[in-house]
Amino acid sequence: MAYTVGQVAKLAGVTVRALHHYDEIGLLSPSGRTGAGYRRYEDADLERLQLIRYYRELGFPLEEIAVILDEPASDPGAHLRRQHELLTVRIKRLQEMVAAIEFAMEASKLNIRLTPQERFEVFGDFDPEAHAEEAEQRWGGSAAYQESNRRVAGHTKEDWLRIKAENEDWGRRIVALMGSGAPAHGPAAMELAEEHRQQISRWFYECSYEIHTGLADMYVADERFTAHYEAMAPGLAGYLAEAIHANAITRA
């Protein structure tokens, strides 16, 4: 079949002006002309136009598209393979962009104001906002949640590094204490439980003994929190929970 320039423009979703331009630069010249000199496009021309649109969508300039399409060794299969490869790369890039945007959206919920490099330095592969939405749903209306958001918004990179160092030091000491056989309800374990509570109060929100025991229960009831402490040492989640409860009873 033969098509007029208007028909081709409608079928392909391009403008007549674009088709005229493609003809002028030799990228897509119609296979024929009418007696009056009007352009007439054949099926082969539509196939070439489809390839042009593919490569344009992928960001190729017209001059480069002409070179690609006019390669002596090119064939439809080669073009399909090239398109598949380029689209796969683009999809991967778009997925990375979406992930970055989602990460930024989640980060805004906790107001953690760090550059990507600073985030990596502080948190490594750990995502501090992994459960931000869930936390907002569960505690968003509480004073502690609001206070935590306010404080976190003011934390600098140095603050986060200090928090990280404190947590790591505390973690080493409680793991060593548990490994020594000291009871979870003993004075040494309760002292570390109290230190844990005060760290939360110092950096995030005023952690009362009631809130602290609630956290302790969550450490053993929620498998995600349990896994965090069990990764430090098997049995640590239960040990810490018992120490927190013992400390709350003694001090309160």
C-alpha positions in Angstrom: 0.0 0.0 0.0 1.0 3.6 -0.5 0.3 6.3 2.1 0.2 10.0 1.9 2.4 12.1 4.3 -0.7 13.0 6.3 -1.7 9.3 6.7 1.8 8.4 7.8 1.9 11.2 10.3 -1.4 10.0 11.8 -0.4 6.3 11.9 3.0 6.9 13.4 2.1 9.7 15.8 4.5 12.2 14.3 4.0 15.6 12.7 4.0 16.2 9.0 6.7 18.8 9.6 8.9 16.1 11.1 8.4 13.8 8.1 9.3 16.6 5.8 12.5 17.2 7.8 13.4 13.5 7.7 13.1 13.6 3.9 15.2 16.8 3.6 18.1 15.3 5.6 17.8 11.9 3.9 16.8 10.0 7.0 13.5 8.9 5.6 12.7 9.6 2.0 9.4 8.3 0.6 9.6 5.5 -1.9 7.6 7.4 -4.5 5.9 10.5 -5.6 2.6 11.2 -7.2 2.4 12.9 -10.6 1.9 16.2 -8.8 5.0 15.6 -6.7 3.3 14.6 -3.4 5.2 12.1 -1.2 4.0 8.5 -1.3 5.2 6.1 1.5 5.4 2.3 1.2 5.3 -0.3 3.9 9.1 -0.4 4.0 9.1 3.3 4.7 6.8 2.8 7.7 9.1 0.1 9.0 12.1 2.4 8.8 10.1 5.2 10.5 9.3 2.8 13.3 13.0 2.2 13.8 13.6 5.9 13.8 11.1 6.4 16.5 12.6 3.6 18.6 16.0 5.2 18.5 14.7 8.7 19.0 12.9 7.5 22.1 16.2 6.1 23.4 17.7 9.6 22.9 19.8 9.1 19.8 20.4 12.2 17.6 19.0 12.0 14.0 22.5 11.9 12.5 23.5 8.9 14.5 20.2 7.1 13.7 20.9 7.5 10.0 24.3 5.9 10.5 22.8 3.0 12.4 20.1 2.4 9.9 22.3 2.6 6.9 25.0 0.2 8.1 25.6 -2.3 5.3 25.5 -5.3 7.6 22.4 -4.2 9.5 19.2 -6.3 9.4 15.9 -6.4 11.3 17.2 -8.9 13.8 20.2 -6.8 14.6 18.1 -3.8 15.2 15.8 -5.7 17.5 18.8 -7.0 19.5 20.2 -3.5 19.7 16.9 -2.1 20.9 16.5 -4.8 23.4 20.0 -4.1 24.8 19.4 -0.4 24.9 16.0 -0.7 26.5 17.3 -3.1 29.1 20.0 -0.6 30.1 17.4 2.2 30.2 15.0 0.2 32.3 17.8 -0.6 34.8 18.6 3.1 34.9 15.0 4.1 35.4 14.6 1.6 38.2 17.7 3.0 39.9 16.2 6.5 39.6 12.8 5.3 41.0 14.6 3.6 43.9 16.6 6.8 44.6 13.4 8.9 44.5 11.6 6.5 46.8 14.5 6.5 49.2 14.5 10.3 49.2 10.7 10.3 49.9 11.1 7.9 52.8 14.1 9.9 54.1 12.0 13.1 54.2 9.6 11.4 56.6 12.4 11.2 59.2 14.1 14.4 58.1 17.5 12.8 58.0 19.4 15.5 56.2 22.6 13.8 54.9 24.1 13.7 51.4 24.2 10.2 49.8 28.0 10.0 50.6 27.4 10.9 54.2 24.5 8.4 54.5 26.9 5.7 53.3 29.6 6.7 55.7 27.1 6.6 58.6 24.7 3.8 57.8 26.6 1.7 55.2 24.1 -0.7 53.6 21.6 -0.2 56.4 18.5 1.8 55.5 17.4 3.8 58.5 14.0 4.6 56.8 13.2 1.0 56.0 10.2 1.1 58.4 9.5 4.8 58.4 6.0 4.4 57.0 5.1 1.7 59.5 6.5 3.7 62.3 4.4 6.7 61.3 1.3 4.6 61.1 1.9 3.1 64.6 3.2 6.0 66.5 2.7 9.1 64.3 0.3 10.7 66.7 2.5 10.3 69.8 4.5 13.0 71.4 7.6 10.8 71.3 7.4 10.3 67.5 7.0 14.1 67.0 9.9 14.8 69.3 12.1 12.2 67.5 11.3 13.8 64.1 12.2 17.2 65.4 15.5 16.1 66.9 16.5 13.9 63.9 16.0 16.9 61.6 18.8 18.7 63.5 21.3 15.9 63.6 24.5 16.5 61.6 26.8 13.9 60.1 29.0 14.2 63.2 26.0 13.5 65.4 25.1 10.4 63.5 28.7 9.1 63.7 28.7 9.7 67.4 25.4 7.8 67.8 26.8 5.0 65.7 30.0 4.9 67.8 28.0 4.9 71.1 25.7 2.0 69.8 28.7 -0.1 68.7 30.5 0.4 72.0 27.4 -0.4 74.0 26.8 -3.4 71.8 30.3 -4.8 72.4 29.9 -4.4 76.1 26.5 -6.1 76.5 27.5 -9.0 74.2 30.6 -9.5 76.4 28.5 -9.2 79.6 26.1 -11.8 78.4 28.9 -14.1 77.2 30.5 -13.9 80.7 27.4 -15.5 82.2 26.2 -12.4 84.1 22.4 -12.6 84.8 20.1 -10.3 82.8 18.5 -9.2 86.1 21.9 -8.4 87.7 23.3 -4.9 88.3 25.7 -4.9 85.4 23.1 -5.8 82.9 20.6 -3.4 84.4 23.3 -0.6 84.1 23.6 -1.3 80.4 19.9 -1.4 80.0 19.7 2.1 81.7 22.5 3.3 79.3 20.4 2.1 76.4 17.4 4.1 77.6 19.4 7.2 78.2 20.9 7.0 74.7 17.4 7.0 73.2 16.5 10.0 75.5 19.6 11.9 74.5 19.4 11.5 70.8 15.7 10.9 69.9 13.0 11.3 72.5 12.4 11.2 76.2 12.3 7.4 76.8 10.4 6.7 79.9 10.6 3.4 81.7 7.2 2.5 80.4 8.2 3.3 76.8 11.5 1.4 77.3 9.8 -1.8 78.5 7.4 -1.5 75.6 10.4 -1.5 73.3 11.8 -4.5 75.1 8.7 -6.4 74.4 8.9 -5.5 70.8 12.5 -6.7 70.6 11.3 -10.2 71.3 7.9 -10.1 69.7 8.9 -8.5 66.3 11.1 -10.8 64.4 12.8 -7.9 62.6 14.0 -6.4 65.9 14.8 -9.9 67.2 17.0 -10.6 64.1 18.9 -7.4 64.7 20.0 -8.3 68.2 20.4 -12.0 67.4 22.8 -11.0 64.7 25.0 -9.4 67.4 24.8 -12.5 69.5 22.4 -15.4 69.8 20.0 -14.9 72.7 20.8 -11.1 73.0 17.2 -10.0 72.2 15.8 -11.9 75.2 18.7 -11.0 77.4 18.3 -7.3 76.7 14.5 -7.4 77.1 14.9 -9.1 80.5 17.5 -6.5 81.6 15.3 -3.6 80.5 12.3 -5.0 82.5 14.5 -5.6 85.6 16.0 -2.1 85.4 12.6 -0.5 85.0 11.2 -2.3 88.1 14.3 -1.4 90.2 14.6 2.2 89.2 10.9 3.1 88.8 
